[in-house]
Amino acid sequence: MNEGITIEKLKKPFITEAGFRFNEPDVAYKTWGSLNKEKNNVILICHALTGHAAADEWFPGIFGSGRVCDPAKNFILCINVPGSPYGSVGPWSENPDSGRPYKSSFPEITVRDMVRFQQQLLDQLGITGIELVLGGSLGGMQALEFSIMDDRIESAALIAMGKSHSPWAIGISHAQRQAIFTDPKWNNGNYDKNDGPAKGLAAARMMAMITYRTPSDYEKKFSRGLQGDSDQFQVESYLNYQGKKLADRFDAHSYITLTEAMDSHDVSRDRGSFQEVLGQIQSPVKVIGIESDHLYPTHEQKELAKLLKNAEYKEIKSSYGHDAFLIEFEQINDIIKPFIKEKQTLSY
Ligand SMILES: N[C@@H](CCO)C(=O)O
């Protein structure tokens, strides 16, 4: 995962919406291709909850010749969000005031903070234009906020999310956070980095994995089959495996910070009505739903596309559910690629 990742400091202080100040925080990012002279051939990929800057690892099918992200044509960039455990400033970064990790004192981060953090790096790199910003789930929320907050954005592809985080999605996040808090090793956030609430984090991931998939996907994969010679259902073994896998690579503080950031998502907050806010976006947008998504059902993307002035709704046909944005690459390319061409025809 660390291969090709750059970690540098933001040269200006990063101040969150709530007023917390980070002086020169670390920012981790990865790039592919070359920046043109005008510094405007940029495709910006925004990552989801447990993602990281190495987008070629979790979005592999959209990279390459003839695909959305062709490094021979574009300068492609993915920036790790603050609060994540993957290189940008996060709960385990050193608090310069105490010389110790922030842990529970790491501040609230909103989706808008994630955008402003990335804007500071884009400014530092001298980026003048962003041909396309795209992302799924939390990545889509950032891409939508980018379309509102950054006039460098020329087009956007928003996958599997909506205009705000629904009570359904907030409820699911809340239940997951409770699983972490209930693990005695959470200890009010005072745990050692290598001895955290792994069981709580794994349980949170298991709940999440159910919302990322569908009954028919599980039926097809596992049926009521038992795991080997054991009396455990295959689906139980699968969820145990997925839970442990996340607990081994992620962190409970980050999980809480980033799920709360997702809950903050509401483009109308302190701005006016959804109609007013979304009606102001001039750039063309593809809003992409997944027909089997139970977490962010397609009515959310259809509604978003209607509220935007210059948007088209497209649907990924898949039985995988929400995680189809990490699986159905051919359809994602088919939907977004012609859009890039249309846009290029318009701009050049
Ligand atoms: N599966 C994705 C979250 C889906 O929104 C992740 O682990 O980041």
The ligand as an ORCA input file, in Angstrom:
! r2SCAN-3c Opt
* xyz 0 1
  N     -16.176     -0.960      1.411
  C     -15.853      0.417      1.510
  C     -16.930      1.233      2.131
  C     -18.126      1.281      1.285
  O     -18.701      2.541      1.438
  C     -14.669      0.627      2.371
  O     -14.232     -0.311      3.035
  O     -14.178      1.742      2.383
*
